[in-house]
C-alpha cells in the first residue's frame, strides 16, 4: 500500500520501509556506516597479506623445514561453499527492499547454516594445524595464525550479526531500521567472502 502524498510515512511498518527505500536518493546512514567499517577491515587484511609475502620473500624455505605446506582440498572446498552465501545474502537484501519478510528470514537462516558450518570446519582445520606447528615457533606460524584467525573472527562476528538481524526481523518485522540492517549485513558478507578468497590464495600459495 503506497503512502498518501503529504502524509507522514510510518517507518516501523513494512509498507513504510519499502516506500522510504524507494524514495531515497542515497543509501541510508547505516549502510554507509558499514562501508566505513569494512574499509578499515580491508586495510587490516591488506596489511596482513602484505606481511605474509614480505616474510616469505626474506627466507629460502616457506613454510620452514619441518612444516608441510597446507593441503589444498579442504580449505578450498570450505571457502567455495562459503561463497554461496554471497548469493543468499543478496537475495535477503533484495527481499528486504521489497518488504518480503519470509524470504529475508529464509535466506538469512540458510546463510547462517552455511557460515556456521564453515566456521566449524575452520576451527577443526586450525586445531589440526596447531598439532603440527605453533604460532610462536616461527615467523610463518605467527603470520599464518594471525591471518587465518582474523578471518575466522570476522566470520564469527558475521554469524552473530546474522543471528541478531534474524531475531529482530522475526520479532519486530521489516521496519526501516531492520531492512537497512539486512542490507548492511549483506554488504558485510560480500566483503568477508571476497576477503576469504584472498586469505585462501595467500595461505595456499606455497602449495600452488
N, C-alpha and C positions, 0 to 999 in steps of 0.2 A: 504494500500500500504506500503510495507516494505521499510526501508531505504537502500540505496546502501552502501555497505561496503566502509569505507574511507571517505564518505561524512558526513558533519555535520547534526545533526538532528534538525529540527525546532520544538522546544518545544511549540510553540504557535499554533500548528495545532493539531487536534485530533489524526491524524496518528502518529505524532511525540511524543505526550504524551503517547500513547499506547506503542510505541516502547521503550521509555525510561522506562516505568513501567516494561516492560518485561525484560529489560536488567539490571535493578538494582539488586544488590546483597543484599542490605539493604533497610530498609524503608527510605523515604525522610526525610529531617530535619524538615519539617512542621509537619509530623506525630509524630516524637519524641518530638517536642515542645509541642504538645497536650498531649502526655503521661506524660511529666513532670508537666504540669499544672494540669492534673487530679490527679496525685499522691498527690499534695498539697490539692486538694479539698477532696479527700478521707480521708486524715488525719483530715481535719476540721470536716467532718461528724462523723468520728470515735470518735473525742473528744466530740462532742455534744451528741452523743448517749450514750457514757460512762457517761457523766454528768447527763443525764436524769435518768439513772438507779442508779447512785450514790445518787442522791437526793431522788429517790423513796425508796431506802433501808434505808434511815435515818428517815422515818416517818411511822406512823401507818396507815394513810389513804392517798391513792394516787389514783385518784386526791383527794384533800382536800374535806372535807364535804361541801356540797352546790354546788359542781361542778359535774355534772353527767359524767360518762365515755363516751368517744367518741362512736358514732354509727359505727358499722362495715360495713354496706352495701355500703353506698355511696362512701366513700373513697376507699374501696376495688374494687368496680366496676370501678371507675375512674382510679385507678392505673393499673388494668388489661387491660383496653383499651389503656393506655399509653404504656404498654409493647409491644403492637402490632407494635409500631414504631421501635422496635429493628429489626424486620424482614424487614420493608420497607426501613429503612436506610441501612441495609445490602445489599438489592437489589440495592440501589442507589450507594453504594461503589463498588459493583461488576460491575455495569454498567459503572461507571466512569473508571474502569480499562480496560474495553473493548471499551471505546470511544463511548458508546451509549448515546448520549446527551438527546434524548427524554425520555428515560427511567429514566435518572437521574432527569430530570425536573419533571416527573410524580411522582416519588417516594418521592422526597423532598416535593412536593406540598401536596401529601396525608399525609405525616408525619406531616407537618405544620398544617393541618386541625385538626388532632387528638391532637397534642400537644397544639394548641391554645384552643381547647375545654377543654382539661384537665386543663389548666391554668385558664380558666373561671370558671370551677367547683371549683377549689381550692380557688379562690377569694370569691366565694359565700359561701363556707364552712367556710372560715376564718371570713367572715362578720357575719355569724351565731354564730360562737364561740365568737367573740368579744361582741356580745349581751348578752352572758351568763357569761363570766368572763374576767377580764382584765389581760394583761401581767405584770402589776405592783403589783397586789394584792397578789400573792403567788409565791413561787419558781416554782411550777408546771406551772403556767401561763407563767412565764418568759422563762423557757426552752422549753415549748411546742411551743410558738410562734417563738422563735429563731430557733428551729429545722425546723418547717414547713415553716417558712418564708424564711430561707436559701435555702431550697429545691425548693420552688416556684420561688425564684430569679434565680436559676440555670435553671429552665425550661424556664423562660422568656429570659434569655441570650441565651439559645439554640435556641429558636424561632427566635430571632434577627439574630443569626449567620446563621440559615437556610434561612432566607429571603435574607441575603446578598449573600450567595452562590447561591441561586436560581436566583437572579438578575444578577449576573455576569456571571453565566453559560449561561443564556438566551441571554445576550448581547455579550459576548466575546467567548462563546463556551467552549469546554472542552480542554483548554490548559493544559499544565503540571501543572501549578500553581493551577488551579481551580479543576483539577482532584485530586490533593493531598488534596486540601481544602475539597472536598466532602468526601474523606476517613477519614480525621481528624474529620469532623463533625459527621460522623457515629460513630467513636470511642467515641466522646463526649457523644452521646446519649446512647451508650451501657452502659457506666459507670453511667450516670444520671439515666437511667432506673433501673439499679441494685440497686443504692442508694435509689430509690423510694420505693423498696420493703422493705429495712431495715428501712426507715423512717416510712412506713406504719405499719410494725410489732411493731416498738417501740411505736408509739403513740397509737396504739390499744391494746397494751399489758395489760392495766388494764381491758379491755373488753373481753379478750380472756380467 
